[in-house]
Amino acid sequence: MLERLAKIEQQYIELEEEMASDEAISNPKKMQELGRERARLEELVTLYRQYQKSVKTLEDTMAMLDDRPDEEMLSLVKQEIDTLESDIEKQYQDLKLALLPKDPNDEKDIIMEIRSGTGGEEAGLFAADLFRMYTRYAQIKGWATDIIDINEIGSGGIREVIFEIRGRGAFSRLKYESGVHRVQRVPETESQGRIHTSAATVAVLPEVDDVQIDIKESDLRIDTYRASGAGGQHVNKTESAIRITHLPTGMVVSCQDEKSQLKNKEQAFRVLKSRLYDFYQNQQAAERAGARKSQIGSGDRSERIRTYNFPQGRVTDHRIGLTLYKLEAFIDGDMDEMLDALSLAERSELLAGESD
């Protein structure tokens, strides 16, 4: 492993030298490509150099034992050696994790879908809370969000919303959110103060391009109809809403949020492509004989992944058994502690699979 890391470090040095060359400086496209490759290696090289530095410090510290230090100094040197050995072991494990193959979708933009589940009106309100949570998280990260389609209910809740999040690493951070989210709280309409349990389902799909998924026109049925709900004068007067059915899978996508039929059609196609890509990827994973499937990043939409308990102010992720007592901040977009833990757990699981 260390030989491989030394080669990667050399590759990183050569990239830096090439970026400083006149040829690269005068070619913006080439510079952009080199910059992306350098950024891909930077974290790994930084970890490797920290590891090398710790190993060198340990060697120098152990050499101090040859000088036969007095008892007090000997105790300090041994403490330092113990600390360094512990640090080196952790850094070595971090390097092994960093060398694991990256998800090819990690840098992609995403399409998120949130649907209210069991729980009636309260489920719709919870779906709206989740929508605000993810858009707030995207805002904190400096990412852009756009609603593709939304079906609201009168009380301020959401029956279904499909929206896009655009930003570097969006999929890598939010891919763990697919599944059933459960909320426990006292509804405003509950006069007896009884805790109500409801749920919403979240799907996170990487946005794909035409090269990755091929859709035949003969496999599609496209229907137009009049939009309903908020939207201005065009509602119920023009057939701007679009429904696309993918006949081989039975998958249906509807979009009515835009006033233009063409724009609704474009949006619906984007969602359909991402859904089909996700469908076929999951199908391939299921067919891969003997492959270890990560439970943390599986994206199983039927799996209850998290509970938001308002009376106790806690949020619990059931896949990794982590509970955070900061629900108010979490629902306001402060999600990184949870997402970091999920990422680490999945990489550790993959690492265990590599050593099986």
C-alpha positions in Angstrom: 0.0 0.0 0.0 2.8 2.4 0.9 4.5 1.8 -2.5 1.2 2.7 -4.2 0.9 5.9 -2.1 4.4 6.9 -3.0 3.5 6.6 -6.7 0.4 8.7 -6.2 2.5 11.4 -4.4 4.9 11.4 -7.4 1.9 11.8 -9.8 0.7 14.7 -7.7 4.1 16.4 -7.8 4.2 16.0 -11.6 0.7 17.4 -11.9 1.7 20.5 -9.9 4.8 21.0 -12.2 2.7 20.6 -15.3 0.2 23.2 -14.0 3.0 25.6 -13.6 4.2 25.2 -17.2 3.6 27.8 -19.9 1.7 25.3 -22.0 -0.9 24.7 -19.3 -1.2 28.3 -18.2 -2.0 29.3 -21.8 -4.6 26.6 -22.2 -7.6 27.1 -19.8 -9.3 23.8 -20.7 -6.0 21.9 -20.0 -5.6 23.8 -16.7 -9.1 22.9 -15.7 -8.5 19.2 -16.4 -5.2 19.2 -14.4 -6.9 21.1 -11.6 -9.6 18.5 -11.3 -7.1 15.7 -11.3 -5.0 17.5 -8.7 -8.0 18.1 -6.4 -8.9 14.3 -6.7 -5.4 13.4 -5.3 -5.0 16.2 -2.9 -6.7 14.7 0.2 -4.9 11.4 -0.2 -1.5 13.0 -0.7 -2.1 15.2 2.4 -3.0 12.2 4.5 0.1 10.3 3.2 2.4 13.2 4.0 1.0 13.5 7.5 1.6 9.7 8.0 5.2 10.1 6.8 5.8 13.0 9.1 4.4 11.0 12.1 6.6 7.9 11.2 9.7 10.2 11.0 8.8 11.8 14.4 8.4 8.3 15.9 11.8 7.2 14.6 13.5 10.4 16.1 11.7 9.9 19.4 12.7 6.3 19.7 16.3 7.2 18.9 16.2 9.3 22.1 16.1 6.0 24.1 19.7 5.3 22.9 20.9 8.3 24.9 19.8 6.6 28.2 17.7 9.4 29.5 17.0 9.8 33.2 13.8 8.3 34.7 11.7 11.5 34.3 12.7 12.0 30.7 12.3 8.2 30.0 8.7 8.4 31.1 8.0 11.4 28.9 9.6 9.7 25.9 7.6 6.6 26.4 4.4 8.6 26.6 5.2 10.4 23.4 6.0 7.0 21.7 2.6 5.6 22.8 0.8 8.7 21.4 2.7 8.6 18.1 2.0 4.9 17.6 -1.7 5.4 18.2 -1.7 8.4 15.8 0.1 6.3 13.1 -2.3 3.4 13.4 -5.2 5.8 12.9 -3.5 7.6 10.0 -2.8 4.2 8.4 -6.5 3.2 8.6 -7.5 6.6 7.2 -5.2 6.0 4.3 -6.8 2.6 3.6 -10.2 4.2 3.7 -9.1 7.0 1.3 -7.8 4.4 -1.2 -11.2 2.7 -1.5 -12.8 3.2 -4.9 -14.9 6.3 -5.1 -18.6 6.2 -6.1 -18.6 7.5 -9.7 -21.7 9.5 -9.0 -20.3 11.4 -6.0 -19.5 14.6 -7.8 -22.9 14.8 -9.6 -25.9 17.1 -9.0 -28.9 15.3 -7.6 -32.7 15.1 -8.0 -34.5 14.6 -4.7 -38.0 13.4 -4.3 -39.9 13.7 -1.0 -43.4 12.1 -0.6 -45.6 12.2 2.5 -46.4 8.8 3.8 -48.6 7.5 6.7 -49.9 10.0 9.1 -52.4 12.1 7.1 -52.0 15.9 7.3 -49.1 15.6 9.8 -47.2 13.6 7.2 -47.6 16.4 4.7 -46.3 18.9 7.2 -43.3 16.7 7.9 -42.6 16.3 4.2 -42.5 20.1 4.0 -40.1 20.2 7.0 -37.8 17.8 5.3 -37.9 19.9 2.1 -37.0 23.0 4.0 -34.2 21.0 5.8 -32.5 19.9 2.6 -32.9 23.3 0.9 -31.4 25.0 4.0 -28.5 22.5 4.0 -27.9 23.2 0.3 -27.9 27.0 1.1 -25.3 26.5 3.8 -23.1 24.6 1.3 -23.5 27.3 -1.3 -25.4 24.9 -3.7 -28.3 25.9 -6.0 -31.8 24.4 -5.7 -34.7 24.4 -8.2 -38.2 22.9 -7.8 -39.0 20.6 -10.7 -42.6 19.7 -9.5 -44.5 20.2 -6.3 -47.9 19.1 -5.1 -48.9 21.1 -2.0 -51.8 20.6 0.4 -53.7 23.5 1.9 -52.4 23.3 5.5 -48.8 24.2 4.4 -47.8 20.6 3.9 -46.5 18.8 0.8 -47.9 15.7 -0.8 -44.9 15.4 -3.1 -42.0 17.5 -4.2 -39.3 16.9 -6.8 -36.4 19.3 -6.8 -32.8 19.6 -8.0 -29.7 20.4 -6.0 -26.7 21.6 -8.0 -23.2 21.7 -6.4 -20.0 19.9 -6.2 -20.3 16.7 -4.1 -24.0 17.0 -3.6 -24.6 13.3 -4.2 -21.7 12.3 -2.1 -23.2 14.1 0.9 -26.9 13.4 0.5 -27.0 9.9 -1.0 -27.5 8.4 2.5 -30.9 10.2 2.8 -32.9 7.7 0.7 -35.4 5.8 2.8 -38.3 6.3 5.2 -38.0 9.2 7.7 -40.3 9.0 10.7 -41.4 11.9 13.0 -42.8 11.8 16.5 -44.4 15.0 17.7 -47.6 16.6 19.1 -49.6 18.1 16.2 -50.9 21.6 16.6 -54.4 20.4 16.2 -54.0 17.7 19.0 -55.8 19.1 22.0 -54.9 16.2 24.3 -51.2 16.6 23.7 -50.8 13.1 22.4 -47.7 12.3 20.4 -48.4 11.5 16.7 -46.2 9.3 14.5 -46.1 9.9 10.8 -43.6 9.4 8.0 -42.3 10.6 4.7 -40.2 8.9 2.0 -37.1 10.4 0.5 -35.3 9.4 -2.8 -31.9 10.8 -3.8 -31.0 10.2 -7.5 -27.8 11.3 -9.3 -28.6 13.5 -12.3 -27.5 11.7 -15.4 -26.7 12.7 -19.0 -27.8 11.2 -22.3 -24.6 9.2 -22.6 -25.4 7.2 -19.4 -29.0 6.3 -20.2 -30.6 5.5 -23.5 -34.4 6.0 -23.7 -36.2 4.8 -26.9 -39.1 6.9 -28.1 -41.1 3.7 -28.7 -40.9 2.9 -25.0 -42.6 6.1 -24.0 -46.2 7.3 -23.8 -46.5 11.1 -23.4 -49.8 12.6 -22.3 -50.7 16.3 -21.8 -53.3 17.6 -19.4 -54.4 20.8 -17.7 -52.3 21.8 -14.7 -54.0 22.2 -11.3 -53.2 24.2 -8.2 -51.1 27.3 -7.9 -49.6 28.7 -11.1 -51.5 31.7 -12.4 -53.9 32.2 -15.3 -52.6 29.3 -17.3 -54.0 26.8 -14.8 -56.9 24.8 -16.2 -56.8 26.8 -19.5 -53.9 25.3 -21.3 -52.6 21.7 -21.4 -49.2 22.5 -20.1 -48.8 19.6 -17.7 -46.9 16.5 -18.9 -47.1 12.9 -17.9 -44.5 10.5 -19.3 -44.9 6.7 -18.9 -41.9 4.4 -19.5 -43.7 1.3 -20.8 -41.1 -1.4 -20.1 -40.9 -0.5 -16.4 -44.3 1.1 -15.9 -42.5 4.2 -14.4 -44.6 7.4 -14.5 -43.3 10.9 -14.2 -45.6 14.0 -14.1 -44.6 17.6 -14.2 -46.8 20.7 -14.1 -44.8 23.3 -12.3 -43.7 25.3 -15.4 -46.2 27.3 -17.5 -44.5 26.0 -20.6 -45.4 22.5 -21.9 -41.9 22.3 -23.4 -40.2 23.1 -20.1 -42.4 20.6 -18.2 -41.5 18.0 -20.8 -37.8 18.7 -20.4 -38.1 18.6 -16.6 -40.0 15.3 -16.7 -37.4 13.7 -19.0 -34.6 14.7 -16.6 -36.4 13.0 -13.7 -37.2 10.0 -15.8 -33.6 9.6 -16.8 -32.4 9.7 -13.2 -35.0 7.3 -12.0 -34.2 4.8 -14.8 -30.5 5.1 -14.1 -31.1 4.4 -10.4 -33.5 1.5 -11.2 -31.0 -0.2 -13.6 -28.0 0.4 -11.2 -29.9 -1.2 -8.3 -30.9 -4.1 -10.6 -27.3 -4.7 -11.6 -26.2 -4.6 -7.9 -28.9 -7.2 -7.0 -27.8 -9.5 -9.8 -24.1 -9.3 -9.0 -23.4 -12.7 -7.4 -21.6 -12.8 -4.1 -21.2 -9.0 -3.9 -21.3 -7.4 -0.5 -24.0 -4.7 -0.5 -23.5 -1.7 1.8 -26.6 -1.3 4.0 -25.7 2.3 4.7 -25.7 3.5 1.2 -28.2 1.1 -0.3 -30.9 3.7 -0.8 -33.7 1.2 -0.1 -36.8 3.4 -0.2 -38.7 0.9 2.1 -36.1 1.0 4.9 -36.9 3.2 7.9 -33.6 5.0 8.3 -34.3 7.9 10.8 -36.6 9.1 13.5 -37.1 12.7 14.5 -38.4 12.9 18.0 -39.6 16.4 18.8 -40.6 16.0 22.5 -37.1 14.8 23.4 -35.3 17.0 20.9 -33.4 14.1 19.3 -32.8 12.7 15.9 -31.7 9.0 15.6 -30.3 7.3 12.5 -31.2 3.6 12.9 -28.5 2.3 10.4 -25.6 3.4 12.5 -27.3 3.8 15.9 -26.3 7.4 16.2 -28.5 9.8 18.2 -28.0 13.6 18.2 -29.7 15.8 20.8 -29.9 18.8 18.6 -33.1 18.3 16.6 -33.9 22.0 16.1 -30.5 22.7 14.6 -30.6 19.5 12.5 -33.9 20.4 11.0 -32.5 23.8 10.2 -29.8 22.2 8.0 -27.1 21.5 10.5 -26.6 17.9 9.2 -22.9 17.5 8.8 -22.2 15.6 12.0 -24.7 12.9 11.0 -23.6 12.8 7.3 -20.0 12.5 8.3 -20.8 9.6 10.6 -22.8 7.8 7.8 -19.9 8.4 5.3 -17.4 6.9 7.8 -19.6 4.0 8.6 -20.1 3.1 4.9 -16.4 3.4 4.1 -15.5 1.2 7.2 -18.0 -1.4 6.0 -16.5 -1.3 2.5 -13.0 -1.7 4.0 -14.2 -4.7 6.0 -15.5 -6.2 2.7 -12.1 -5.6 1.1 -10.4 -7.7 3.8 -12.9 -10.6 3.7 
